[in-house]
Amino acid sequence: MFDPEKIEEAIARLIAEHNDDETAHLGAGQSLQSHKASEIIDHLAGSIIADKFSATDKTLITTFNSYDQFDKNESGGIVEIIGPELNLISGFNANNWCDVRAASDVAISLDFEKDPFCQITAWISSFADAEMSFGFGKPEVDEEKGAFGFRVYDGKLYGFIFDDPDFTEVEITGITAAAMNVYRAVVNSTEKKVYFYVNGAEKGSVEFEDYPVASYYTYYFYLKGLTTSSKRLAVRNVMLSVV
């Protein structure tokens, strides 16, 4: 049987069919799948422009250059802005503590049904002889609010979700203190899980049954030194987001 279609026409038809195929290149090892799965997606420096950021997510990205950005409490410990960093310092007396929380008028709040995301770049002097907490929301008993992030106690680092008055947590290992690390926690509201990452590597996850109560707090940092050896939590930047 003779096919009157010319070679050029057949090529054009196949290209059009390929362009219209929404599943093209999504197979294992094919280009779009590899692009999606790549640890780093490389683009020309300076090529990402402002209108490519999400138009629906509520996002807070901040460094620290003013004490007006937050509220603080100091009980022997001190809170200082040094260069670009927010520093919580216990001092040399046992049980000194201090904390920082974002002012409640910041225009973003924690809602566990909206896939909240938290990323904090921080330096921790030591996991030993200290208690620390940092993340999205304030994990305080009797506040009747939720929170999630990272905490330190008993010489160990944990990822946690807090639903007053209970913590659900996972121990995070293989992390070096006294180094600037990127701590990331991501809530998947559909799975009801929180995933924890340090320097881009997934380090564990926890599950929750009910959505904790939404909180008007944004970032929260707490440090308590348990001995006469001074401890420090230095925070360089914070990124929070809810959909």
C-alpha positions in Angstrom: 0.0 0.0 0.0 1.4 3.4 -1.0 1.6 6.1 1.6 1.4 9.5 -0.1 2.8 11.3 3.0 6.2 12.8 2.1 9.2 12.3 4.3 9.3 15.9 5.3 5.6 15.8 6.3 6.1 12.7 8.3 9.0 14.3 10.2 6.9 17.4 10.9 4.0 15.2 12.1 6.1 13.2 14.5 7.7 16.3 15.9 4.3 17.8 16.5 3.0 14.6 18.2 6.1 14.6 20.4 5.6 18.2 21.3 2.0 17.5 22.3 2.9 14.5 24.4 2.8 15.7 28.0 4.6 12.5 29.1 7.6 12.9 26.8 11.0 12.6 28.5 9.5 11.6 31.9 10.7 8.0 31.8 13.5 6.8 34.0 16.8 8.1 32.8 15.2 10.6 30.4 16.0 14.3 30.4 13.0 15.8 32.3 13.1 13.0 34.9 16.8 13.5 35.4 16.3 17.3 35.6 13.7 16.8 38.3 15.8 14.3 40.3 19.1 16.3 40.1 20.5 17.4 43.4 21.5 20.7 41.8 19.8 22.3 38.8 22.3 24.6 37.2 21.3 27.8 35.4 23.2 30.8 34.2 24.2 33.0 37.1 21.8 35.9 37.6 19.2 34.2 35.3 16.5 33.7 38.0 14.3 36.8 38.1 11.9 38.0 40.7 8.7 37.1 38.9 9.6 33.4 39.0 9.2 33.3 42.8 5.9 31.8 44.0 2.9 34.1 43.6 0.9 32.2 46.2 3.3 31.1 49.0 3.7 33.4 52.0 7.4 33.6 52.5 9.6 35.3 55.1 13.4 35.5 54.4 15.5 37.5 56.9 18.9 38.2 58.2 19.4 40.1 61.4 20.3 43.8 61.4 17.9 45.3 64.0 16.6 44.4 67.4 13.2 45.7 66.3 12.7 42.5 64.3 12.0 40.3 67.3 11.2 40.1 71.0 13.8 38.7 73.4 14.0 37.4 77.0 17.3 37.2 78.9 17.8 35.4 82.2 21.6 35.6 82.6 22.1 34.8 78.9 22.4 37.6 76.4 21.1 38.2 72.8 23.4 40.1 70.5 23.5 41.0 66.8 27.1 40.6 65.7 27.7 41.4 62.0 25.0 39.5 60.1 24.3 37.0 62.9 21.9 36.8 65.7 23.8 35.3 68.7 22.3 33.7 71.8 25.0 33.4 74.4 24.6 31.6 77.8 27.6 33.1 79.6 29.6 31.4 82.3 26.9 30.6 85.0 25.0 27.4 84.9 21.3 27.6 83.9 21.6 31.0 82.2 19.2 31.2 79.3 17.8 33.5 76.7 15.3 33.3 73.9 14.1 35.1 70.8 10.8 35.0 69.0 9.5 37.0 66.1 7.1 39.8 66.9 3.5 38.6 66.5 2.7 41.3 63.9 5.0 39.7 61.3 2.7 38.9 58.3 3.2 35.2 58.2 2.0 32.6 60.7 2.4 28.8 61.2 -0.5 26.6 59.8 0.3 22.9 59.7 -2.4 22.3 57.0 -0.4 24.6 54.6 2.8 22.7 54.1 5.0 25.0 56.2 8.7 25.1 55.5 11.6 26.2 57.7 15.3 26.7 56.9 17.8 28.1 59.3 21.5 28.5 58.8 23.1 28.3 62.3 26.3 27.6 64.2 26.0 25.7 67.5 29.0 25.8 69.8 28.4 22.3 71.2 25.6 19.8 71.6 26.9 18.9 75.1 25.8 20.6 78.4 23.1 22.8 76.7 19.5 22.9 75.7 18.5 24.6 72.5 15.5 24.9 70.2 15.1 26.7 66.9 12.4 26.5 64.2 9.0 27.7 63.1 6.6 28.4 66.1 7.2 28.4 69.8 7.3 25.0 71.5 6.0 26.0 74.9 3.7 24.1 77.2 0.4 25.7 77.9 0.7 28.1 74.9 -1.7 25.6 73.1 0.2 26.3 69.9 2.2 24.0 67.5 5.8 24.2 66.4 8.4 22.2 64.5 12.1 22.4 63.9 15.3 21.3 65.8 16.2 20.9 69.4 19.3 19.9 71.5 19.3 18.2 74.8 21.2 15.3 76.5 24.1 16.0 74.2 22.1 15.1 71.0 20.4 16.9 68.1 16.7 16.1 67.3 14.1 17.1 64.7 10.7 17.6 66.3 7.1 18.5 65.9 5.4 20.0 69.0 1.6 19.6 69.7 1.2 21.1 73.1 2.2 19.5 75.5 3.8 16.7 73.5 7.0 16.4 71.4 7.4 13.8 68.6 11.0 13.7 67.6 13.8 11.8 65.8 17.4 11.8 66.7 19.7 13.3 64.0 23.2 12.0 63.8 26.4 12.6 61.8 26.3 16.4 62.3 29.4 18.3 63.4 28.8 21.1 66.0 30.9 24.3 65.8 30.2 24.5 62.1 27.8 26.6 60.1 25.1 24.2 59.0 21.8 24.6 57.0 18.9 23.0 59.0 15.7 22.5 57.0 12.4 21.1 58.2 9.4 20.5 55.8 5.9 19.6 56.7 4.0 17.4 54.2 0.4 18.0 55.3 -1.0 15.2 53.1 1.3 12.6 54.5 1.2 14.1 58.0 4.9 13.9 58.2 7.8 16.3 58.9 11.1 15.7 57.0 14.4 17.0 58.4 17.5 17.8 56.4 20.9 19.1 57.3 23.1 20.6 54.6 20.8 19.1 52.0 20.8 15.5 53.2 17.7 14.0 54.6 18.3 12.9 58.2 15.0 11.6 59.3 11.2 12.2 59.6 8.4 12.0 62.1 4.7 11.4 61.7 1.7 13.1 63.4 -1.9 12.2 63.7 -3.7 15.5 64.1 -2.7 19.0 62.9 -1.3 21.0 65.8 -3.0 24.3 66.5 -1.8 27.1 64.1 0.5 29.6 65.8 1.0 33.3 65.3 4.7 32.9 66.1 7.2 32.7 63.3 10.8 31.9 64.1 11.8 31.0 67.7 15.3 30.4 69.2 16.1 29.2 72.7 19.4 28.6 74.5 20.2 27.4 78.0 23.7 26.6 79.3 23.8 23.8 81.9 27.3 24.3 83.2 29.8 27.2 83.7 31.1 26.7 80.1 29.5 29.3 77.9 27.4 28.1 75.0 26.4 29.9 71.8 23.8 29.6 69.1 24.5 31.9 66.1 21.8 32.3 63.5 22.8 33.7 60.1 19.6 33.6 58.2 16.0 32.3 58.3 13.6 31.3 55.6 10.0 30.4 56.4 7.1 29.6 54.0 3.5 28.5 54.0 1.4 27.8 50.9 
